[in-house]
Amino acid sequence: MALDSSDRIHAVLPLFFVKNLTDKKLVSIPYSSHGGFIGDADYIPILIKKIFELKKKLNCSHIEIRQPPSSIVYKNKLEEAGMTSFENRVNHFINPMDTSLDELWNNLSSKNRGAIRKARKKNVTVEKITKEKEIKYIYKLETINRRYRGLPTPRINYYKNMWKELNPKNYIEILVAKHNDKYIAYAIFFKFKNKVVHVHVGSDDLGKKLGANNLILWTALENCCKDGCDFFDFGASALDGRGNVTEEFKGVYFYKCSFNTTNLPYSWYYYPKNCKGMDSVSKPSSFSKFGSDVFRFMPMPLYKKTGTFFIKKFM
């Protein structure tokens, strides 16, 4: 935090020291699309100076600031300090208060509306979970989804703790899609005041076939409008640093665009220039590719047991 002589807070940066078997780095915020500086831009140089001191003290390979789309002032301050911008994300969002629910529906792509109608016709239902014991069904779908993508999954306690901490404060909402009483898809949303952020999603093969994911997101948008929310964040898609969507994220990108989102490219900031991991999404290393293949073909019981270990040691 940057404070004045009266201990008044003027700027803040959430920063984490990430250490694993292959690297040590400073990141704001790990596993999040964005989470950078907030506050008075004139105080940003003070925080950046402190970050550089921490990098040296902790012997980190690099600094990674995941600054969200914001004022050009932040960009200038970061670049003046010697940090390199790399346009590797595009944020998808909707401002529900700017339009009616009917207009939101009509603005969806015809393919998206068709998938939602299909889900309803096939008697897919969407509801909000209310009990911790339902987390086990979410976790089952999450492991299916992440293993398919070649990613490790944290143990179930991660999701249970998320629920225990955030649900009493109404900071989280989990929607599930069911077909004949079977859980076939889910989506997790973080909520704060009048904003909603879509953070996790997954389904099994039946859920994909029946359009359950489309119906869940449309239901979330309906709830958002009814609750008077003014910002619905669909999360980000990865860019290659030159404004192009990476091959792996093209499906996700066009799926989110089918909700008629506003799409805003933005940069993360790195120091030093051309540091390790700067383009890891668009150009994954051979080691990363090998790891993804291992996860995809790993037996599910072993996959569940080892997920947390691999996240801690290699991600």
Buried (B, 14 or more C-beta within 10 A) or exposed (E): EBEEEEEEEBBBBEBBEBEEEEBBBBBBBEEBBBBBBBBEBEBBBEBBEBBBEBBEEEEBBBBBBBBBBBEEEBBEBBEEBEBBBBBBBBBBBBEBBEBEEEEBBEBBBEEBBEBBEBBBEBEBBBEEBEEEEBBEBBBBBBBBBBBEEBBBBBBBEBBBEBBEEBBEEEBBBBBBBBBEEEBBBBBBBBBEEEBBBBBBBBBBEBBBBBBBBBBBBBBBBBBBBEEEBBBBBBBBBBBBBEEEBBEBBEEBBEBBBBBBBEBEBBBBBBBBEEBBBBBEBBEBEEEBEEBBEBBEEBEEEEBBEBBBEBBEEBB
